[in-house]
Amino acid sequence: MHQRLWGGVDIGGTKTAVVLSSEPPEILKRIEFATLPERGSEPAIREIKAAMHAMLAEQRGALSSLMGIGISCGGPLDRNTGVVQAPPNLPTWIEVPIVKILSSEFRCQTSLENDANAGAIAEHCFGAGRGYHNMVFLTLGTGLGSGIIINDRLYCGANDMAGEIGHVRLTRSGPVGYNKVGSAEGWASGAGMAQIAERVLKVARRSGRKTVLLDVLESNRVSARDVGLAAQAGDAVARSIVRTSGRKLGEALAILIDILNPECIVIGGLAMRLGEMILGPARVSMRREALGPAAAVCRVVPAQLGEKIGDVAALCVAMDAGPIDVYGTGKG
């Protein structure tokens, strides 16, 4: 009898990872390559196929060993038809039937899932969300999205649009995110933090306030990574930028708490890297804005899977494609 194997594909705008596992979340083999979206989808898909075939050969696994393939990718996408619909970070991936392509190649069940939903499942099954029946997972990266678990089940909404907290407007003016001025994504995301930094640095330059970020600004645009590194090094201006994003993040958390009443909110990306520098102000703001009893029962913690979360998320989607039901949908 062949070894049972699960395949995962985590597609991002910068890199794509292909993984193989016999016992998720443990990884047997992993191959990563640059996605290079400017070249279109076909070169990356060829590399995905080649990587999966190479890993199967190395494990001496036949195609019949592959129980399922899971694909985690940023939206918009159609999880029911398995089509990637030109996400902002993959603008050339226009109506790509990725599920049909890979299921035909590897002759196994294949599923596609929004990366925030997949991350929610991963943290619920294997990370900081274990043991909680109601939780929210936030992707705090370049953008801000969320995946929602209610009564141990993934909640997607009427047409898979649930959880778009980044689109909620927090202020009438401010940084732009999700094509909306003053949105939660504008204030509390990597791209938003970079916008806040530009405004703060203009004031710092006029007032003569010292910060290493002004040196960065002279040669390039300031990124959230620049802000984070400077904040971790003790730069006062950088820390003030992080606190601003943290406070606005807390306002978004309060909305989630008041509407969903979760036991736990797990935050990936910047929260894993900046820790209490961003989570501390977020919790203060959250407790001020949210209903007290609801806020009191909700823990706000960084994602536990760390940089592995994309790989594990894709494997969770694969497990749902096969005979194991990680979503709690009642599939046998």
N, C-alpha and C positions, 0 to 999 in steps of 0.2 A: 504493500500500500504506500502511495506517495505521501511525502510530508505535506501537510496543509500549509499553504503560504498565502500571505496577504500583500497586495501591492498598494502603494500610496504615491500620489503625485501632487506636490504642492507647487502651484504655479503662481509666481509673482512677477511684477514688472521688471525687477532686477535679476532675479535668479529663479530657477526651477530646480526642485529636488525630487528625485525618484527613490523610493525606499522599498525594502522587502522585509517582511517580518513573519516569523512562525508563531510568535506569541506576543501580540501587541500589549503594551507599548514598546517592547524591546525591538531594536532594529538589528537585523542581520547584516544588511548591506545598504549603503547609501551612495548615490551618485548625484552630484550637483553641477549645474552648468548655467551660464548666462542666458537669460531668456531672449534678449535682444529683440524686443517687440518691433523695432523699426524694420526688421527683416520679414515681418509677417508671422503667421502661425506655423506654416509648413516646416521650416527648419527646426523649430523647437519640438514639434510633434515627432519629427524623425528622430531627434535625440532622445525623447521620452521612450519611444519604441526600442531604440537601440540599447538604452540603459536597462530597461526591464528585461530584455532578452539576455543581455550580458549577465545580469545578476541571477537570473534563473539558471543559466548555464553553469555559473560558478557554484550554485547550490545544488547542481545536478537535479534540478526540478523540472519536470515536464509541464506543459501548459495545463494539464489536468490537475496539477498541484495547486494552481492559482484559484483560490476560493472567491476572490473578488478584488476589484481595483477601485480605489477611492480617489477622487480628484477634488482638491480644495483650491478655490480660486476666488478672487475678488469679484463682486458683481458690478454691473448687472449681468445676470445669467438666468437661464430657465432650468431649474433643477429637475423638472418633470420631463422635458424633452432632451435634457443633457446638452444644452447649447450655451456657449459663451458668447455674450452679446456686447462686445467692444467695451470692456471696463476702462475707466480712465487711465489705468496703468498699462493697459494692453489695447490701445486704440486701433491697432490693425487686426485684432482678433474679432472680426465682424461675422457674427452668426456662425461660429465654428462648432460643428457637431462633434465635440470631443468625445462624448460617451460612445456614440456610434463608431467612431474611428478606432478607439481602444478596445471596445468589446468585440469588434470584428477581428482585430489583430490578435487578441489573446483568448478569444472564445470563452469569456467568463462574464459574469455579472459585473457591471461597472456603474458607478454612481457619481454624480457631480453635486457639490454643495458649496454654498457661499462660505467664505473663509471664516466669517464671524460665527456662523452657526456651527461650522465644523470645530472651531476653537472651543465653543461652549460645550459641545459634546465631549471633547478631549479632556477639558478641565473637570467636567462633571464625572467622567468615568475614571480618570487617572490622576487628576491634579488637585488643586485647591478646593474644587467644588464637590469632592467626594463626601458622601453622607448628607448632603443638602438636597432637599426635594424641590426647592424653588430658588433659582439663582440666575444671575445675569453675567454674561461674559462680555467685556469691552475690548475691542481692538484699538488700543491707543497708539497708533502709528502715524503715518503720513496723514491718514484720515481718522474718523471716529465712527465705528459701527458697533453693533452688539448682537449677541445671540442670546435667546431667552429660553430657559428651562422652567416649565410649570408642571408641578406634580410629576417630576422625573421624565417629562416628555419635552421634546423640542417644539417650541411654538413658532410657527411661520406666518400666521395670519391668513387672510382670505386669498391673497395672491402673492404670498412669499415676501411681503414688504414689511413685516413686523420687525421692530427693533432698530429703526433708523433714527436713533437718538441724535446723531450728528446733524440732522436736518432741522431740529427744533431751534427756534430763534430765542436766544437769551436776552439780547439787547437790540435796540433800534439801530445802533451804529456799532462799528467795531470791525475786527478782522473777518474776512470772507472764508467760508467753508461750505461745501455742499451747494455751491452757487447761491449762497444766501448770506447777506451781511449780518453779523452778530450772531451767527448760529453757534451751536455747541461745538461743532467741528472747527469753526473759525477760531474759537477761544481755546479749545482743549484738544489739540492734536499737534502732531509734529509740524505740519504746514502752518497751522495757526500760531504756534509758538514762534516760528520764524517771522511771521507778520508782526506779532507783538514786539519782537526784538527790534525790528527795523524802526518802529515808532519810538520805542524807549531809547534807542541809540541816538536818534536825531536830537532828542531832548538832552541826553547825556553829553553830546558833543557841544551843544549850545551852552550848557551850564558848566562845562569843564569837568564833569564827573568822570573819573578814571575807570576804565574797564578794558580787559584784554579783547573784548568783542569788537571794539573800535578798530583794532589792528586787523581783525578778520574782515571787517566791513570794507576796509580800504582796498583789499585785494579780491574780495568775492562777496557773494550774498551770504548772510549769516543763516545757518541751518539750526534745526532743533538739536542736532548732535553737537554743534559748536556751543550752544547755550548750555547743554547738559554737562559737557566736559568742563566748561568754565565754572559752572555752579559747583560741581564736585570739587574743583580746585579752590573754592572759597570766594570766587568773584562776587561781590555784593550786587552788582547790577544784574548779572546772570541769575542769581538766586531770586531777585525780585521778579524777574520774568517768569521763572518757574512757579513762584507763588501765585502770580496772576493767573496763569493757566490752571493751577491747582484749585484756586477758589472757584473759577468758572466750571471746572470739572465737577466740583462738589454740588453746584447748582443743578447740573445735569443729573447727577446721582440722586439728588432729592426728588426730581421728577420721576425717575424710575422707581424709587422707593414708594412714593405716594401712590403711583398707579399700580405697581406690581406686587409690593410688599414682599420682596425677596428676603431670604435668610442670609444670602451671601452675594456680593458683587466681586467678581474676579477680573482684574485688569491686567492686560498684557502690554507688550511694547515698552513705552516710556515709563510705565509704573514699575516694571521689572528693573529698569536701568537707573531710575532716579529715586525709587523707593519713597521714604518718608518726606523727602524734599517736596514731592508733588502730592503724595497721599495725605500728609499731615494737614496742609491747608484745605485739601478737598474734604476731609472728614469734618473739619470745623465748619466749613460752609454748608455741607450736607446737613449736619445736625441743626444748624440755624434755620435752614429752609424747609426741611422735611417735617412731617408729623412725628412728634416725639416717640410714641410707642412703636411706630414702624421703623424709625431710624435706630431705636434701641436694640432691635432684634437682628439688625443687618450688619454683618461683618464686611469690611472693604479690605481686600487683600490683593497683593500682586499674584500673577499667574505662577503656578508652581512648576510647570513643565519647562519654563525658561525658553531658551532658543530652540528647543526640540518641538515646540508646540505645533508648528506647521506640519512636521513629519507625522506626529501622533494624530493630529486632526485628520490628515488624509487617510491614515490607517483606520480611524473610527468610521469614516465614510465607507471604506472598503468593507469593514465588518458588517455594516448595515446592508451592503450590496450582496453579501453572502448569507449564510444561515444564522449568524449571530446577530441578535437584535439589540444594538446599543442605544437606539433611540426610544425604546419603550413603546413601540407602535403596535406591539402585539403580533409581530410577524414570527412565524415558526421557523 
